[in-house]
Amino acid sequence: MPVAPFREPPQRIARWEQVARLTADWFETDSSAGGVDPSEMIRAERRLGLALPLALHEWYLRFGNLPKVWNVQDEVFAPHEFEVDNGYLVIGRENQGVFSWGIAVAALGEADPAVTIVGPGEPNHLQVAAPTLTEFAIGLLLLNVKFSQSRLFRANGQIPHGAVETIEASISRLPVPDLHWYASPVRLFGDHNITVEIDGGAWLWITAKESVAFERVVCLAEGVGMSWEAIERPA
């Protein structure tokens, strides 16, 4: 019997249930005790003099203390590290410090506001990373799958010129919106067994739980001229 494909639920609460499942599936982590103490969020609000969005409370109270999920590459801040900069509540930082992720202070009253890329000295005109905080969390989790400490099949490399359309047309798109990260756009493909990440139409990452799905995509990519920067097949 085929397994149902990955689906990103449309409602905010359902997305957090998806986060719980993905955390267990890809990071082999039980998220049931992965939240911060509620007092940390209260202290952050008092220190900042701001009410934090409902979705941010939900994220941190359920999953905010899972560094092996959120902080394997980039940095998601602890509540005491939240800061306001140029009109944004900054909640995390890219690993090389090139940009941060923030929520517009003017949008903090929304239950599930957008997350924006905030760069040094560039307060208001950079791109939206994800249209909602819940979609940002799911996107970040899926991008971090390739760095998971679980036993996984992995490969990555530069996509040959003209080959991205063939790869994208041959793999099911995950129902996650285009993300704007290190490259733009970042698109995610796959199912419950594999994630395929294409960064800016130029770089391909494959992460899989089992060899059949992995080798299918590897063969597809090599068929359009792909060579690998790195490839890992667990014994």
C-alpha positions as a Markdown table, in Angstrom:
| # | Residue | x | y | z |
|---|---|---|---|---|
| 1 | Met | 0.0 | 0.0 | 0.0 |
| 2 | Pro | 1.5 | 3.4 | -1.0 |
| 3 | Val | 2.3 | 5.8 | 1.8 |
| 4 | Ala | 0.5 | 9.1 | 1.7 |
| 5 | Pro | 2.7 | 11.9 | 0.4 |
| 6 | Phe | 4.0 | 14.7 | 2.6 |
| 7 | Arg | 1.4 | 17.5 | 2.9 |
| 8 | Glu | 1.8 | 20.9 | 4.5 |
| 9 | Pro | -1.4 | 21.5 | 6.4 |
| 10 | Pro | -3.0 | 24.8 | 5.8 |
| 11 | Gln | -3.9 | 25.7 | 9.4 |
| 12 | Arg | -1.4 | 27.1 | 11.9 |
| 13 | Ile | -2.0 | 24.4 | 14.5 |
| 14 | Ala | -1.8 | 21.6 | 12.0 |
| 15 | Arg | 1.5 | 22.9 | 10.8 |
| 16 | Trp | 2.9 | 22.4 | 14.3 |
| 17 | Glu | 1.7 | 18.8 | 14.2 |
| 18 | Gln | 3.7 | 18.5 | 10.9 |
| 19 | Val | 6.8 | 19.9 | 12.7 |
| 20 | Ala | 6.4 | 17.2 | 15.4 |
| 21 | Arg | 6.2 | 14.4 | 12.8 |
| 22 | Leu | 9.1 | 15.7 | 10.7 |
| 23 | Thr | 11.2 | 16.1 | 13.8 |
| 24 | Ala | 10.7 | 12.5 | 14.7 |
| 25 | Asp | 11.0 | 11.2 | 11.1 |
| 26 | Trp | 14.2 | 13.0 | 10.1 |
| 27 | Phe | 16.0 | 13.8 | 13.3 |
| 28 | Glu | 14.9 | 10.8 | 15.4 |
| 29 | Thr | 14.0 | 13.3 | 18.1 |
| 30 | Asp | 11.0 | 13.2 | 20.5 |
| 31 | Ser | 9.7 | 16.7 | 20.5 |
| 32 | Ser | 7.3 | 16.2 | 23.4 |
| 33 | Ala | 9.7 | 17.7 | 25.9 |
| 34 | Gly | 11.4 | 20.1 | 23.5 |
| 35 | Gly | 9.8 | 23.4 | 24.6 |
| 36 | Val | 11.2 | 26.3 | 26.6 |
| 37 | Asp | 9.7 | 27.2 | 29.9 |
| 38 | Pro | 6.8 | 29.7 | 29.5 |
| 39 | Ser | 8.6 | 32.1 | 31.8 |
| 40 | Glu | 11.3 | 32.6 | 29.2 |
| 41 | Met | 8.8 | 34.0 | 26.7 |
| 42 | Ile | 7.2 | 36.2 | 29.4 |
| 43 | Arg | 10.6 | 37.6 | 30.3 |
| 44 | Ala | 11.4 | 38.3 | 26.6 |
| 45 | Glu | 8.1 | 40.2 | 26.2 |
| 46 | Arg | 8.8 | 42.3 | 29.3 |
| 47 | Arg | 12.4 | 43.0 | 28.3 |
| 48 | Leu | 11.4 | 44.1 | 24.8 |
| 49 | Gly | 8.2 | 45.8 | 25.8 |
| 50 | Leu | 6.4 | 43.9 | 23.1 |
| 51 | Ala | 3.7 | 41.2 | 22.8 |
| 52 | Leu | 5.1 | 38.3 | 20.8 |
| 53 | Pro | 3.0 | 36.7 | 18.1 |
| 54 | Leu | 0.9 | 33.6 | 19.0 |
| 55 | Ala | 2.7 | 31.4 | 16.5 |
| 56 | Leu | 6.1 | 32.4 | 18.0 |
| 57 | His | 4.8 | 31.4 | 21.5 |
| 58 | Glu | 3.5 | 28.1 | 20.1 |
| 59 | Trp | 6.8 | 27.3 | 18.3 |
| 60 | Tyr | 9.0 | 28.0 | 21.4 |
| 61 | Leu | 6.7 | 26.4 | 23.9 |
| 62 | Arg | 6.6 | 23.2 | 21.9 |
| 63 | Phe | 9.9 | 23.0 | 20.0 |
| 64 | Gly | 12.1 | 25.9 | 21.1 |
| 65 | Asn | 14.6 | 23.8 | 22.9 |
| 66 | Leu | 15.7 | 21.4 | 20.1 |
| 67 | Pro | 19.1 | 22.7 | 19.0 |
| 68 | Lys | 19.7 | 19.5 | 16.9 |
| 69 | Val | 16.8 | 20.5 | 14.8 |
| 70 | Trp | 17.0 | 24.3 | 14.5 |
| 71 | Asn | 20.7 | 25.1 | 15.1 |
| 72 | Val | 22.6 | 22.5 | 13.1 |
| 73 | Gln | 23.7 | 25.2 | 10.7 |
| 74 | Asp | 22.2 | 28.6 | 11.2 |
| 75 | Glu | 21.1 | 30.0 | 14.6 |
| 76 | Val | 17.6 | 30.3 | 15.9 |
| 77 | Phe | 17.8 | 32.6 | 19.0 |
| 78 | Ala | 16.7 | 31.7 | 22.5 |
| 79 | Pro | 14.0 | 34.0 | 23.8 |
| 80 | His | 16.5 | 36.0 | 25.9 |
| 81 | Glu | 18.4 | 36.7 | 22.6 |
| 82 | Phe | 15.5 | 38.2 | 20.7 |
| 83 | Glu | 16.3 | 41.8 | 19.7 |
| 84 | Val | 14.7 | 44.7 | 17.9 |
| 85 | Asp | 16.6 | 46.1 | 15.0 |
| 86 | Asn | 15.5 | 48.6 | 12.4 |
| 87 | Gly | 11.8 | 47.9 | 13.0 |
| 88 | Tyr | 12.1 | 44.1 | 13.1 |
| 89 | Leu | 12.0 | 41.6 | 15.9 |
| 90 | Val | 15.1 | 39.5 | 15.1 |
| 91 | Ile | 14.7 | 35.8 | 15.9 |
| 92 | Gly | 17.7 | 34.2 | 14.2 |
| 93 | Arg | 20.8 | 34.6 | 12.1 |
| 94 | Glu | 22.4 | 33.0 | 9.1 |
| 95 | Asn | 25.5 | 31.0 | 10.1 |
| 96 | Gln | 28.0 | 33.5 | 8.5 |
| 97 | Gly | 26.2 | 36.5 | 9.9 |
| 98 | Val | 25.4 | 37.9 | 6.4 |
| 99 | Phe | 21.7 | 38.3 | 7.3 |
| 100 | Ser | 19.2 | 37.7 | 10.0 |
| 101 | Trp | 15.5 | 36.7 | 10.1 |
| 102 | Gly | 13.0 | 39.1 | 11.6 |
| 103 | Ile | 9.3 | 39.8 | 12.0 |
| 104 | Ala | 8.2 | 43.4 | 11.4 |
| 105 | Val | 7.3 | 45.0 | 14.7 |
| 106 | Ala | 4.2 | 46.4 | 12.9 |
| 107 | Ala | 3.1 | 42.8 | 12.3 |
| 108 | Leu | 3.6 | 41.4 | 15.8 |
| 109 | Gly | -0.2 | 41.6 | 16.4 |
| 110 | Glu | -0.8 | 39.0 | 13.7 |
| 111 | Ala | -1.2 | 35.4 | 14.8 |
| 112 | Asp | 1.2 | 34.0 | 12.2 |
| 113 | Pro | 3.2 | 36.9 | 10.6 |
| 114 | Ala | 5.6 | 36.7 | 7.7 |
| 115 | Val | 9.4 | 36.3 | 8.3 |
| 116 | Thr | 11.7 | 38.8 | 6.5 |
| 117 | Ile | 15.3 | 38.6 | 5.7 |
| 118 | Val | 17.0 | 41.6 | 7.5 |
| 119 | Gly | 20.5 | 42.6 | 6.4 |
| 120 | Pro | 22.9 | 45.0 | 8.1 |
| 121 | Gly | 21.9 | 48.6 | 7.4 |
| 122 | Glu | 19.1 | 47.5 | 5.1 |
| 123 | Pro | 15.9 | 47.8 | 7.2 |
| 124 | Asn | 12.9 | 47.6 | 5.1 |
| 125 | His | 13.4 | 46.4 | 1.5 |
| 126 | Leu | 14.8 | 42.9 | 1.7 |
| 127 | Gln | 12.9 | 39.8 | 0.7 |
| 128 | Val | 10.3 | 37.9 | 2.7 |
| 129 | Ala | 11.9 | 34.6 | 3.7 |
| 130 | Ala | 8.5 | 32.9 | 4.2 |
| 131 | Pro | 4.9 | 34.2 | 4.1 |
| 132 | Thr | 4.1 | 32.9 | 7.7 |
| 133 | Leu | 6.1 | 32.0 | 10.7 |
| 134 | Thr | 4.8 | 28.4 | 10.6 |
| 135 | Glu | 5.9 | 28.0 | 7.0 |
| 136 | Phe | 9.3 | 29.5 | 7.9 |
| 137 | Ala | 9.7 | 26.9 | 10.7 |
| 138 | Ile | 8.7 | 24.0 | 8.4 |
| 139 | Gly | 11.1 | 25.3 | 5.7 |
| 140 | Leu | 14.0 | 25.7 | 8.1 |
| 141 | Leu | 13.4 | 22.2 | 9.5 |
| 142 | Leu | 13.4 | 20.7 | 6.0 |
| 143 | Leu | 16.5 | 22.6 | 5.0 |
| 144 | Asn | 18.2 | 21.3 | 8.1 |
| 145 | Val | 17.4 | 17.7 | 7.2 |
| 146 | Lys | 20.6 | 17.5 | 5.2 |
| 147 | Phe | 22.6 | 18.2 | 8.3 |
| 148 | Ser | 20.7 | 15.7 | 10.6 |
| 149 | Gln | 22.8 | 13.4 | 12.7 |
| 150 | Ser | 20.6 | 10.5 | 11.7 |
| 151 | Arg | 21.8 | 7.7 | 9.4 |
| 152 | Leu | 20.8 | 9.1 | 6.0 |
| 153 | Phe | 21.8 | 8.9 | 2.3 |
| 154 | Arg | 23.2 | 12.3 | 1.1 |
| 155 | Ala | 24.6 | 14.0 | -2.0 |
| 156 | Asn | 25.1 | 17.5 | -3.2 |
| 157 | Gly | 26.6 | 19.4 | -6.1 |
| 158 | Gln | 26.3 | 22.1 | -8.7 |
| 159 | Ile | 23.5 | 21.6 | -11.2 |
| 160 | Pro | 24.7 | 21.7 | -14.8 |
| 161 | His | 23.5 | 24.6 | -16.9 |
| 162 | Gly | 20.1 | 23.9 | -18.4 |
| 163 | Ala | 19.4 | 20.8 | -16.2 |
| 164 | Val | 17.3 | 22.3 | -13.4 |
| 165 | Glu | 14.1 | 22.2 | -15.4 |
| 166 | Thr | 14.5 | 18.4 | -16.1 |
| 167 | Ile | 15.2 | 17.7 | -12.4 |
| 168 | Glu | 12.3 | 19.8 | -11.2 |
| 169 | Ala | 9.9 | 18.3 | -13.7 |
| 170 | Ser | 10.8 | 14.7 | -12.6 |
| 171 | Ile | 10.3 | 15.0 | -8.8 |
| 172 | Ser | 7.1 | 15.9 | -6.9 |
| 173 | Arg | 7.2 | 19.3 | -5.3 |
| 174 | Leu | 6.7 | 19.4 | -1.6 |
| 175 | Pro | 3.8 | 21.8 | -0.8 |
| 176 | Val | 6.2 | 24.4 | 0.8 |
| 177 | Pro | 6.3 | 27.8 | -0.7 |
| 178 | Asp | 9.5 | 29.1 | -2.4 |
| 179 | Leu | 11.9 | 30.1 | 0.4 |
| 180 | His | 14.4 | 32.9 | 0.1 |
| 181 | Trp | 17.5 | 31.9 | 1.9 |
| 182 | Tyr | 21.2 | 31.8 | 0.8 |
| 183 | Ala | 20.0 | 31.6 | -2.8 |
| 184 | Ser | 16.6 | 32.5 | -4.2 |
| 185 | Pro | 14.4 | 30.8 | -4.7 |
| 186 | Val | 15.0 | 27.7 | -2.6 |
| 187 | Arg | 12.6 | 24.9 | -3.7 |
| 188 | Leu | 11.9 | 21.6 | -2.0 |
| 189 | Phe | 10.8 | 18.4 | -3.6 |
| 190 | Gly | 10.3 | 14.8 | -2.5 |
| 191 | Asp | 8.1 | 12.8 | -0.1 |
| 192 | His | 8.3 | 11.0 | 3.3 |
| 193 | Asn | 11.5 | 9.2 | 2.2 |
| 194 | Ile | 13.5 | 11.9 | 0.5 |
| 195 | Thr | 14.0 | 15.6 | 0.4 |
| 196 | Val | 15.5 | 17.3 | -2.7 |
| 197 | Glu | 16.5 | 20.9 | -2.3 |
| 198 | Ile | 17.4 | 23.1 | -5.2 |
| 199 | Asp | 19.0 | 26.4 | -4.3 |
| 200 | Gly | 18.6 | 29.2 | -6.7 |
| 201 | Gly | 18.4 | 26.8 | -9.6 |
| 202 | Ala | 22.2 | 26.2 | -9.2 |
| 203 | Trp | 22.8 | 23.7 | -6.3 |
| 204 | Leu | 21.2 | 20.4 | -5.6 |
| 205 | Trp | 21.0 | 18.6 | -2.2 |
| 206 | Ile | 19.5 | 15.1 | -1.8 |
| 207 | Thr | 18.8 | 13.5 | 1.6 |
| 208 | Ala | 17.0 | 10.2 | 1.8 |
| 209 | Lys | 16.1 | 7.6 | 4.4 |
| 210 | Glu | 16.5 | 4.6 | 2.1 |
| 211 | Ser | 18.6 | 3.7 | -0.9 |
| 212 | Val | 15.9 | 3.1 | -3.5 |
| 213 | Ala | 14.5 | 6.7 | -3.5 |
| 214 | Phe | 18.1 | 8.0 | -3.2 |
| 215 | Glu | 19.5 | 6.1 | -6.2 |
| 216 | Arg | 16.5 | 7.0 | -8.3 |
| 217 | Val | 17.2 | 10.8 | -7.9 |
| 218 | Val | 21.0 | 10.3 | -8.2 |
| 219 | Cys | 20.5 | 8.5 | -11.5 |
| 220 | Leu | 18.1 | 11.2 | -12.7 |
| 221 | Ala | 20.7 | 13.9 | -11.9 |
| 222 | Glu | 23.6 | 12.1 | -13.3 |
| 223 | Gly | 21.6 | 11.5 | -16.5 |
| 224 | Val | 21.6 | 15.3 | -17.1 |
| 225 | Gly | 25.3 | 15.7 | -16.4 |
| 226 | Met | 25.4 | 16.0 | -12.6 |
| 227 | Ser | 28.7 | 15.5 | -10.8 |
| 228 | Trp | 28.8 | 15.4 | -7.0 |
| 229 | Glu | 30.7 | 17.6 | -4.6 |
| 230 | Ala | 30.0 | 15.0 | -2.0 |
| 231 | Ile | 28.0 | 11.7 | -1.9 |
| 232 | Glu | 27.4 | 9.5 | 1.2 |
| 233 | Arg | 25.9 | 6.0 | 1.2 |
| 234 | Pro | 25.7 | 4.6 | 4.8 |
| 235 | Ala | 27.0 | 1.0 | 5.1 |
